[in-house]
C-alpha cells in the first residue's frame, strides 16, 4: 500500500521517503523534527441522491476511451503519481520540467508565443499559471518515455490533463487575459493535433476575440521591450495557426486583411533584448541576425493563403502567374542563412532549432508545389487536357487500357489501325469522367467498361 506523506513533506510538496526500519522519513530525521501525520478524516455518512449515485457509478466505471487517471508500472520507483490525478503529476517537479522541455522540442516550430528561457525562469520561481502548465503537459505528455501502464495509444494520453485544463479555463472563459488567450491556443493545438478540428477552430476563435478585446491588434507594438515582443509573438502564433487551419477546414479565417500582423525580432536580436544590449547590437557580428526563421514561416503562410484563395474562388490564370512570379522572386532573393545547406543545418542543430528550420522549408516546398501544380496545365496543348488532375486520371486510364490491350494484342492493334481517332475519343471521354456528379457517377460507365464495350463491338463487326 502506498505510504501517506507526513505533514512536513506534504506542506513542502516533496517526496516522503522512509528507510526501513525507521519510522520517521529521511527529511524529518535530517532536520531532527517530529514526523507527524494528519489523521484520516471520516466524513459523516449521508444518503446519496439518485442523480449523485448514477454519477458516481459512471465515474467508478469509466469507458476505455475516457481514462480518468495516470498509472505507472509497479516497478517504477523514481516517479510517484499518487492517485494519478493532474494535481499529483504537477507535484512531480522533475517530470513536469521534462514535459515542458518536450513541449518546446515538439511545438516550437509553430508556437512563438513562449520563449523557452523566460518560461523556464518563471517556472523555477513558481510564477507560471497552472492553467498554462496543465495545457502544455497535455500536449507534450504523449512524447514522454515514462513507463505508463495504459491500454490506449500515446496519442490519447493527454486527455486527462486536457480535461483538467479545460475545467480551469471555464472559470474565466469570458474574461479576456493573456493567460486565457495562451490557454485557448494550447487547447486549440491539442484538438487539431490529436483529433477535433472544429473544436480547435472554436478555441482559436475565442482567443482571437479576446485579442481584439484587449486591443492588441490596434496597437502597433513598436516598443522594443521584452513584453512587447512577447505580445508580437503571441499575435504571430495565432495568425499562423489561423492560416494553416481555416482553409483546410473550409472555414472563414479569424483574421481579416485589414488586421496588421506585427513583425517579430530575430533570435539574436531578441537574445540581446532580453539582456539589455539590443541598442548596441551590431548587425555584422553574426550573419544570422538579418534572417528570422519564424518570420519567414509566417510569410510563407501568407503565400499559402493567397494560393488557397485562388483555388477556392476560381480566379483567373493571370493571378496565378502573379503569385508564381512573386514566389519565384522570394525564393531567389532569400537570405543565405535560410537556404537548405550543410552549414545552416549544422548551425540550427547546435542551437536546437533544427525542427523550426525544417518546418520552414517544408512549408516553402508545399506552397511551391501548390503554385506550380496549377501551372502544369500550360505545358499541354490546348486541344488536349485542360487540368492537371485530368492528366492524373489519364494515366490511370492508359494503365487500364494497356492491361486490356495486352490480352489480345493483334486484335487491338488492328482495331486502332482501322480507326486512328478511336484512342483520342476514348481519352476525351475519360478526361471528362471526373466531372460527373457524385450522385450519378456510380451509374455512369467507367473507362474500363467503355473499353471493353468498344472491343466487344469491334469483335462483333469483324465476325459479320
C-alpha positions as CSV (number, residue, x, y, z in Angstrom):
1,X,0.0,0.0,0.0
2,X,1.3,3.5,-0.8
3,X,2.5,5.4,2.2
4,X,0.9,8.7,3.1
5,X,3.3,11.7,3.2
6,X,4.0,13.3,6.6
7,X,2.8,16.8,7.4
8,X,6.2,18.5,6.7
9,X,6.7,16.8,3.3
10,X,3.1,17.3,2.4
11,X,3.3,21.1,3.0
12,X,6.5,21.3,1.0
13,X,5.1,19.1,-1.8
14,X,8.1,16.8,-1.9
15,X,8.5,13.1,-1.7
16,X,8.3,11.5,1.7
17,X,10.9,8.6,1.8
18,X,11.3,6.3,4.7
19,X,14.2,3.7,5.1
20,X,13.3,0.6,7.0
21,X,13.3,0.1,9.9
22,X,13.0,3.8,10.7
23,X,9.5,5.2,11.4
24,X,10.3,8.9,10.5
25,X,11.1,10.0,7.0
26,X,14.6,11.0,5.8
27,X,13.8,14.7,5.7
28,X,12.5,14.8,9.3
29,X,15.5,12.7,10.5
30,X,17.9,15.1,8.9
31,X,16.2,18.1,10.4
32,X,15.7,16.4,13.8
33,X,12.0,17.1,13.9
34,X,9.0,15.0,14.8
35,X,7.5,13.2,11.8
36,X,3.7,13.6,12.2
37,X,0.7,12.7,10.1
38,X,-2.8,14.0,9.7
39,X,-5.4,11.6,10.9
40,X,-7.7,10.3,8.2
41,X,-10.9,12.2,8.4
42,X,-14.1,10.3,8.2
43,X,-17.0,12.1,6.6
44,X,-20.4,11.9,8.1
45,X,-22.4,9.3,6.1
46,X,-25.4,10.5,4.2
47,X,-27.9,9.1,1.8
48,X,-26.8,9.9,-1.7
49,X,-29.4,11.2,-4.2
50,X,-30.3,9.1,-7.2
51,X,-28.5,11.5,-9.5
52,X,-25.3,11.5,-7.5
53,X,-25.5,7.7,-7.3
54,X,-25.8,7.5,-11.0
55,X,-23.0,10.0,-11.5
56,X,-20.7,8.2,-9.1
57,X,-21.5,4.9,-10.8
58,X,-20.4,6.4,-14.1
59,X,-17.2,7.7,-12.6
60,X,-16.4,4.4,-11.0
61,X,-16.7,2.6,-14.3
62,X,-15.0,4.7,-16.9
63,X,-15.0,3.6,-20.5
64,X,-11.9,2.5,-22.3
65,X,-11.9,5.7,-24.4
66,X,-12.0,8.0,-21.3
67,X,-9.2,7.5,-18.9
68,X,-9.6,9.2,-15.5
69,X,-6.1,8.9,-14.1
70,X,-2.5,8.0,-14.9
71,X,-0.9,4.8,-13.7
72,X,2.7,3.6,-13.9
73,X,4.2,0.2,-13.9
74,X,4.7,-1.4,-10.5
75,X,8.5,-1.5,-10.8
76,X,8.8,2.3,-11.0
77,X,10.4,3.9,-8.0
78,X,11.6,7.3,-9.3
79,X,8.1,8.6,-10.0
80,X,5.2,8.8,-7.6
81,X,2.0,9.9,-9.2
82,X,-0.2,9.1,-6.2
83,X,-3.7,8.7,-7.4
84,X,-2.7,9.7,-10.9
85,X,-4.6,12.9,-11.0
86,X,-3.3,16.0,-12.8
87,X,-2.5,17.7,-9.4
88,X,-0.4,14.7,-8.4
89,X,1.6,14.8,-11.7
90,X,2.2,18.5,-11.3
91,X,3.8,17.8,-7.9
92,X,6.5,15.8,-9.6
93,X,8.7,18.7,-10.4
94,X,11.3,16.9,-12.5
95,X,8.7,15.1,-14.5
96,X,6.8,18.4,-15.1
97,X,10.1,20.0,-16.2
98,X,10.7,17.2,-18.7
99,X,7.2,17.7,-20.2
100,X,7.9,21.5,-20.6
101,X,11.1,20.7,-22.5
102,X,9.3,18.2,-24.6
103,X,6.7,20.9,-25.5
104,X,9.4,23.3,-26.7
105,X,11.1,20.4,-28.6
106,X,8.0,19.4,-30.5
107,X,5.9,22.6,-30.9
108,X,8.5,25.4,-31.2
109,X,8.1,25.4,-35.0
110,X,4.5,26.7,-34.9
111,X,4.3,28.3,-31.4
112,X,6.3,31.5,-31.0
113,X,4.3,32.8,-28.0
114,X,6.6,31.3,-25.4
115,X,10.3,31.9,-25.0
116,X,11.9,28.8,-23.6
117,X,14.5,30.7,-21.5
118,X,11.9,33.1,-20.0
119,X,9.4,30.3,-19.4
120,X,11.8,28.1,-17.5
121,X,12.8,31.0,-15.3
122,X,9.2,31.8,-14.4
123,X,8.5,28.1,-13.8
124,X,11.5,27.8,-11.5
125,X,10.2,30.6,-9.2
126,X,6.6,29.4,-9.4
127,X,5.2,32.2,-11.5
128,X,3.7,30.1,-14.3
129,X,-0.1,29.8,-14.1
130,X,-1.2,26.2,-13.5
131,X,-3.7,26.6,-16.4
132,X,-0.8,27.0,-18.8
133,X,1.2,24.2,-17.2
134,X,-1.7,21.7,-17.5
135,X,-2.3,22.7,-21.1
136,X,1.4,22.3,-22.0
137,X,1.6,19.0,-20.3
138,X,-1.5,17.8,-22.2
139,X,0.3,18.5,-25.4
140,X,3.7,17.0,-24.5
141,X,2.9,14.0,-22.3
142,X,2.4,11.8,-25.3
143,X,6.1,12.2,-26.1
144,X,7.2,11.1,-22.7
145,X,9.1,7.9,-22.2
146,X,7.8,7.3,-18.7
147,X,6.6,3.8,-18.2
148,X,2.9,4.4,-18.3
149,X,0.6,1.5,-17.7
150,X,-2.1,2.2,-20.2
151,X,-4.4,0.5,-22.7
152,X,-4.9,3.4,-25.1
153,X,-2.1,4.6,-27.5
154,X,0.1,7.6,-26.5
155,X,-2.0,9.9,-28.7
156,X,-4.8,9.7,-26.1
157,X,-2.5,10.1,-23.1
158,X,-3.1,13.8,-22.7
159,X,-6.9,13.6,-22.4
160,X,-6.9,13.7,-18.6
161,X,-4.7,16.8,-18.5
162,X,-6.7,18.4,-21.3
163,X,-10.0,18.0,-19.5
164,X,-8.5,19.4,-16.3
165,X,-7.1,22.4,-18.1
166,X,-10.5,23.0,-19.8
167,X,-12.2,22.9,-16.4
168,X,-9.8,25.5,-15.1
169,X,-10.4,27.7,-18.1
170,X,-14.2,27.5,-17.7
171,X,-13.9,29.6,-14.5
172,X,-12.6,32.6,-16.6
173,X,-13.6,31.6,-20.1
174,X,-15.2,35.0,-20.8
175,X,-12.6,37.2,-19.0
176,X,-10.0,38.5,-21.6
177,X,-6.5,38.0,-20.4
178,X,-3.1,37.0,-21.9
179,X,-3.2,33.7,-19.9
180,X,-6.6,32.8,-21.2
181,X,-5.5,33.5,-24.8
182,X,-2.5,31.4,-24.4
183,X,-4.6,28.6,-22.9
184,X,-7.1,28.7,-25.7
185,X,-4.2,28.5,-28.2
186,X,-2.7,25.4,-26.4
187,X,-6.1,23.7,-26.2
188,X,-6.8,24.5,-29.9
189,X,-3.4,23.0,-30.8
190,X,-4.2,19.9,-28.8
191,X,-7.5,19.4,-30.6
192,X,-6.1,20.0,-34.1
193,X,-3.2,17.6,-33.4
194,X,-5.0,14.7,-31.7
195,X,-8.5,15.0,-33.1
196,X,-11.2,17.6,-33.0
197,X,-10.7,20.2,-35.8
198,X,-14.0,22.0,-35.3
199,X,-13.4,22.4,-31.6
200,X,-9.9,23.6,-32.4
201,X,-11.4,26.3,-34.7
202,X,-13.8,27.4,-31.9
203,X,-11.0,27.7,-29.4
204,X,-8.9,29.8,-31.7
205,X,-11.9,32.0,-32.3
206,X,-12.2,32.6,-28.6
207,X,-8.6,33.6,-28.4
208,X,-8.9,35.9,-31.4
209,X,-11.9,37.7,-29.8
210,X,-10.0,38.2,-26.6
211,X,-7.1,39.5,-28.5
212,X,-9.3,42.1,-30.1
213,X,-11.0,42.9,-26.7
214,X,-7.5,43.7,-25.3
215,X,-6.7,46.0,-28.3
216,X,-3.5,44.1,-29.0
217,X,-4.2,44.3,-32.8
218,X,-4.9,48.1,-32.6
219,X,-1.5,48.9,-31.0
220,X,1.4,48.6,-33.4
221,X,3.6,47.3,-30.5
222,X,6.6,49.2,-31.8
223,X,8.2,49.5,-28.4
224,X,11.4,47.4,-28.1
225,X,10.7,45.7,-24.8
226,X,10.5,42.0,-23.9
227,X,6.8,42.3,-23.0
228,X,6.0,44.0,-26.4
229,X,8.0,41.3,-28.2
230,X,6.1,38.5,-26.5
231,X,2.8,40.2,-27.5
232,X,4.1,40.3,-31.1
233,X,5.0,36.7,-31.0
234,X,1.6,35.8,-29.5
235,X,-0.2,37.6,-32.4
236,X,2.0,35.9,-34.9
237,X,1.4,32.5,-33.4
238,X,-2.4,33.0,-33.7
239,X,-2.1,34.3,-37.3
240,X,0.0,31.3,-38.3
241,X,-2.5,28.8,-36.8
242,X,-5.4,30.6,-38.4
243,X,-3.7,30.5,-41.9
244,X,-2.8,26.8,-41.5
245,X,-6.2,25.8,-40.2
246,X,-9.0,27.8,-41.8
247,X,-8.7,26.9,-45.4
248,X,-8.2,23.1,-45.0
249,X,-11.4,23.2,-42.8
250,X,-13.2,25.4,-45.3
251,X,-14.0,27.9,-42.6
252,X,-13.7,31.7,-42.7
253,X,-10.4,33.0,-41.4
254,X,-10.3,34.5,-37.9
255,X,-8.0,37.4,-39.1
256,X,-9.0,39.7,-41.9
257,X,-6.9,41.5,-44.5
258,X,-7.2,44.8,-42.5
259,X,-5.5,43.2,-39.5
260,X,-1.9,44.2,-39.3
261,X,0.2,41.3,-38.2
262,X,3.4,42.6,-36.4
263,X,6.9,41.6,-37.3
264,X,8.9,39.5,-34.8
265,X,12.5,40.1,-33.9
266,X,15.2,37.6,-34.9
267,X,16.6,35.2,-32.4
268,X,19.8,37.1,-32.0
269,X,18.1,40.4,-31.7
270,X,15.6,39.0,-29.1
271,X,18.5,37.4,-27.2
272,X,20.2,40.9,-27.0
273,X,16.9,42.5,-26.0
274,X,16.5,40.1,-23.1
275,X,19.9,41.0,-21.8
276,X,19.5,44.8,-22.3
277,X,22.1,45.0,-25.1
278,X,19.7,45.4,-28.1
279,X,20.5,49.1,-28.7
280,X,24.2,48.3,-29.1
281,X,23.7,45.2,-31.3
282,X,25.9,45.2,-34.3
283,X,24.4,43.7,-37.4
284,X,27.7,42.5,-38.6
285,X,28.6,40.4,-35.5
286,X,26.6,37.4,-36.6
287,X,25.5,36.8,-40.2
288,X,22.3,35.2,-38.9
289,X,21.0,38.4,-37.4
290,X,19.3,39.5,-40.6
291,X,17.2,36.3,-41.0
292,X,14.4,35.2,-38.8
293,X,13.1,31.6,-39.4
294,X,9.9,32.2,-37.5
295,X,9.1,35.3,-39.5
296,X,9.8,33.5,-42.8
297,X,7.4,30.8,-41.8
298,X,4.8,33.4,-41.1
299,X,5.5,35.0,-44.5
300,X,5.2,31.6,-46.3
301,X,1.8,31.0,-44.6
302,X,0.6,34.3,-46.1
303,X,1.5,33.0,-49.5
304,X,-0.3,29.8,-48.7
305,X,-3.4,31.8,-48.0
306,X,-3.2,33.6,-51.4
307,X,-2.8,30.3,-53.2
308,X,-5.8,28.7,-51.3
309,X,-8.0,31.7,-52.2
310,X,-7.2,31.3,-55.9
311,X,-8.0,27.6,-55.8
312,X,-11.2,28.0,-53.8
313,X,-12.5,31.1,-55.6
314,X,-11.5,30.0,-59.1
315,X,-9.7,33.2,-60.1
316,X,-8.1,33.7,-63.5
317,X,-4.8,32.2,-64.5
318,X,-3.1,35.5,-64.7
319,X,-3.5,35.9,-61.0
320,X,-1.8,32.5,-60.6
321,X,1.0,33.8,-62.8
322,X,1.4,36.8,-60.5
323,X,1.6,34.6,-57.4
324,X,4.1,32.3,-59.1
325,X,6.2,35.3,-60.1
326,X,6.1,36.6,-56.5
327,X,7.0,33.2,-55.1
328,X,9.9,32.7,-57.5
329,X,11.2,36.2,-56.7
330,X,11.0,35.4,-53.0
331,X,12.8,32.0,-53.4
332,X,15.6,33.6,-55.4
333,X,16.2,36.5,-53.1
334,X,16.2,34.7,-49.7
335,X,19.0,35.4,-47.2
336,X,21.8,32.8,-47.4
337,X,21.1,31.7,-43.8
338,X,17.7,30.5,-44.9
339,X,18.9,28.2,-47.6
340,X,19.0,24.4,-47.1
341,X,22.8,24.0,-46.8
342,X,25.0,21.8,-44.6
343,X,26.3,24.9,-42.8
344,X,22.9,26.1,-41.9
345,X,21.7,22.7,-40.9
346,X,24.7,22.4,-38.5
347,X,24.1,25.8,-37.1
348,X,20.5,25.1,-36.3
349,X,21.4,21.7,-34.9
350,X,23.8,23.3,-32.4
351,X,21.1,25.9,-31.4
352,X,18.4,23.2,-31.1
353,X,16.3,25.0,-33.7
354,X,16.5,22.4,-36.4
355,X,12.9,21.5,-36.2
356,X,11.9,25.1,-36.8
357,X,14.3,25.4,-39.7
358,X,13.0,22.1,-41.3
359,X,9.4,23.2,-40.9
360,X,10.1,26.4,-42.7
361,X,11.5,24.5,-45.7
362,X,8.6,22.0,-45.6
363,X,6.1,24.9,-45.9
364,X,8.2,26.5,-48.6
365,X,8.1,23.4,-50.8
366,X,4.4,22.9,-50.0
367,X,3.5,26.4,-51.3
368,X,5.7,25.9,-54.3
369,X,4.1,22.7,-55.2
370,X,0.6,24.2,-55.0
371,X,1.6,27.1,-57.2
372,X,3.4,25.0,-59.8
373,X,0.9,22.2,-59.8
374,X,-1.7,24.6,-61.2
375,X,0.9,25.8,-63.8
376,X,1.2,22.2,-65.2
377,X,-1.9,22.8,-67.4
378,X,0.1,25.3,-69.6
379,X,2.5,22.6,-70.6
380,X,-0.2,20.7,-72.6
381,X,-1.6,21.6,-75.9
382,X,-4.9,23.4,-76.0
383,X,-6.7,20.6,-77.7
384,X,-5.6,18.1,-75.1
385,X,-6.2,18.1,-71.3
386,X,-7.4,21.2,-69.6
387,X,-6.4,20.5,-66.0
388,X,-3.6,18.8,-64.2
389,X,-6.0,16.4,-62.4
390,X,-7.2,15.1,-65.8
391,X,-3.6,14.2,-66.5
392,X,-3.6,12.1,-63.4
393,X,-6.8,10.4,-64.5
394,X,-5.5,9.8,-67.9
395,X,-2.5,7.9,-66.5
396,X,-5.0,5.6,-64.8
397,X,-7.0,5.2,-67.9
398,X,-3.9,4.4,-70.0
399,X,-2.9,1.8,-67.4
400,X,-6.3,0.1,-67.7
401,X,-6.2,0.3,-71.4
402,X,-2.7,-1.3,-71.5
403,X,-3.9,-4.2,-69.3
404,X,-6.9,-4.9,-71.5
405,X,-4.9,-4.4,-74.7
406,X,-2.3,-7.0,-73.6
407,X,-4.9,-9.7,-73.5
408,X,-5.2,-9.7,-77.3
409,X,-2.5,-7.6,-78.9
410,X,-3.2,-8.4,-82.5
411,X,-6.9,-7.6,-82.4
412,X,-6.4,-4.3,-80.6
413,X,-3.6,-3.2,-83.0
414,X,-5.8,-4.0,-86.0
415,X,-8.7,-2.2,-84.3
416,X,-6.8,1.1,-83.8
417,X,-5.2,0.9,-87.2
418,X,-8.6,0.9,-88.9
419,X,-9.8,3.8,-86.7
420,X,-7.0,6.3,-85.8
421,X,-9.3,8.7,-84.0
422,X,-10.6,6.0,-81.6
423,X,-7.8,6.5,-79.0
424,X,-8.3,10.2,-78.9
425,X,-12.1,9.8,-78.4
426,X,-11.5,7.3,-75.6
427,X,-9.2,9.7,-73.8
428,X,-11.6,12.6,-74.4
429,X,-14.4,10.7,-72.7
430,X,-12.1,9.6,-69.9
431,X,-10.9,13.1,-69.2
432,X,-14.5,14.2,-68.5
433,X,-15.2,11.3,-66.2
434,X,-14.0,13.3,-63.2
435,X,-16.7,16.0,-63.9
436,X,-19.6,13.6,-63.2
437,X,-21.7,14.4,-60.2
438,X,-21.1,12.2,-57.2
439,X,-24.8,11.2,-57.0
440,X,-24.8,9.9,-60.6
441,X,-21.2,8.8,-61.1
442,X,-22.0,5.2,-60.0
443,X,-24.5,4.8,-62.8
444,X,-22.1,6.1,-65.5
445,X,-19.9,3.6,-67.4
446,X,-16.3,3.8,-66.4
447,X,-13.4,3.9,-68.8
448,X,-12.7,0.2,-68.2
449,X,-16.2,-0.9,-69.1
450,X,-16.1,1.6,-72.0
451,X,-13.0,0.0,-73.5
452,X,-14.5,-3.5,-73.1
453,X,-17.7,-2.4,-74.8
454,X,-15.8,-0.9,-77.7
455,X,-13.7,-4.1,-78.0
456,X,-16.9,-6.3,-78.0
457,X,-18.5,-4.1,-80.7
458,X,-15.4,-4.5,-82.8
459,X,-15.3,-8.3,-82.4
460,X,-19.0,-8.5,-83.4
461,X,-18.3,-6.4,-86.5
462,X,-15.4,-8.5,-87.6
463,X,-17.4,-11.7,-87.2
464,X,-20.1,-10.4,-89.5
